[in-house]
Amino acid sequence: MAEDIEKVKCLIIGSGPAGYTAAIYAARANMGPVLYQGSQPGGQLTTTNEVENFPGYPEGVTGPEMMLQLQAQAERFETDVRNGWVTKVDFSGDIHKVWVNDTKEIHADTVIISTGASAKYLGLESEQKYLKLGGGVSACAVCDGFFYRNQEVVIVGAGDSACEEAHYLSKLCKKVTMLVRRDEFRASKIMEARVRNTENIEILFNTETDEVLGDGQVVNGVRVFNNKTNEKHDIPATGFFVAIGHKPNTDIFKDYLDLDETGYIINVPGTSKTNVEGVFVSGDAADHVYRQAVTAAGTGCMAALDAERYLAAKDSTFEVSTSTYN
C-alpha cells in the first residue's frame, strides 16, 4: 500500500567505517540519514581482533569496539540506525526504491551504498575456526602482518594481490611460505618475479591446504598436500593468510549500476557518484585497490558530501550546511 511506503532524504545501505562515516556527515548536514546495518553489522572489521593502523587509537582498538564507537558517534547526531538488510532495489526511475528484508519499501531522495566486499576463504572447518577465534587466520596482510613480526607464516594465492601481500609479509616475517594450487602463477610477470627474487619467500607449486593446525586457540602450523602426488606434510606457522580474492557485496545493484568485471561498483573518478543520479558509493563496494578502514571512512565522507550537494542542486530550499566541513 502506498501509505506504507517510507520516504527518506538519505538512505545508507551497509555499516562499517564507510557507512557510519557517511552517516555522521549526512546527519550533521540535516539530511536525516537512515542506515541499515546489513547482515554483518559493522562490516568486516568486526572479525578483526586488533586494529592498530586507524588514526586516533595510539594503543590500538578491537574491530568490534571501533565499530560500536562509530555507531555511537553516528547516533549522537541522530542517525536512525536500524537492523535489517536491503534485499531489492529499483533505480530505474526518478524515485530510488529500496526494499528491506523483502517487505518494507522505502523511497529515498539519495542512496549511499556502503555494502563492502567479503574476503574469499577456502572454507575449511579448521580455517573458519581460527578465523572466528582471531587466532591466526587473516585475509589482510596489511591489516594483520604486524602481529607476526619475526615469525613464520603461510599465504595462499597465486595472483597479483597474493604476490603483493607475500612480499609485504616478507619484510616483517622470518619466513613466508606461499601455496600455489597450480604449477604457475596467475600474477603478472613483474609481481611473480618480485616474490621469486625474495630470499625468505618459499613457493610451493601444485600445493593446497588440507588443514589449519593449532592448539585450540591459536594457529601453530598448516598441513598441505601436493595435488599431483597427494603427499602431505606439515609446515610450522603462526599465521595463515588467504589471498584468493574478494567478492563485492553488490549483486542486488547489477541491473541498475555499472559494475566492473569482478562486481565492484564503478564510480565517477574523484567522486562517489555512480551512473545513476542520486546514488553514491563508498568503501570496499567500489575499492578493490586499498581496502582499508581509513580509506573507506574517507569515501564515506565523500559520499555524504556528494549527496548533500545533489540535494541542494535539486531543491532550492535545502541548504548545504557549513558545519559539514568542520
DAGI-V275046 format. One line per field, one symbol per residue. phi: phi as a letter, one per 30 degrees, with the letter a starting at -180 (. if undefined). psi: psi as a letter, one per 40 degrees, with the letter a starting at -180 (. if undefined). burial: # if it has 9 or more other ideal C-beta (glycine too) atoms within 8 Angstrom, else .. A space follows every 50 residues. Layout:
phi = ???
psi = ???
burial = ???
//
This chain:
phi = .edcdccbdbcccjcieddddededdddcichdcbcdidbejidddccdb ccccejbdciadeedddddddddddecidddbdjbdcabbcdcdcdcbcc hibdcbccdbbccbdibcddbdjdeddddddddickcbcbdddceedcei ccbbbckbcedddddddddddccdbbccccdccadcddddddddddccec ccccdhbbdcadcacjbbdblbcbbddccidcaccdacbbccbcjbcddb edcddbcdcddcjdddcdeibcdcdcdicbbbiddbcccchcdddddddd eeddddddddddddbddccdddddcb
psi = hdeehhhidhhhhiaadddddddddddeefefihhhdaegheadeeehdh heehiegdeiiiddddddddddddddefhghiiiiheiihfdadhhhhhh fedhhhhhdihhhfeaihihideiddddddddeffehiehdddeddefhf ihihhhieadddddddddddedidihhhhhdaeiieiiddddddddehde hhhhifhihdihiaeediheihhiihedeehiiihhieihhhgeiihige deededihiaeeeihhihheieiaehhehiiiaeeeheddfidddddddd ddddddddddddddheehihhdede.
burial = ....#..######################.########..######.#.# #.##..#...####.######.###.#.#.##.###..###....##### ....#############.###..#.######...###########..#.. #########.##########.##.######....#.#...##.##..#.# #..#.##.#..###...#########.....#.##.############## ..##.##.#...#####....#.#.#.###########..########## ############.......##..#..
//
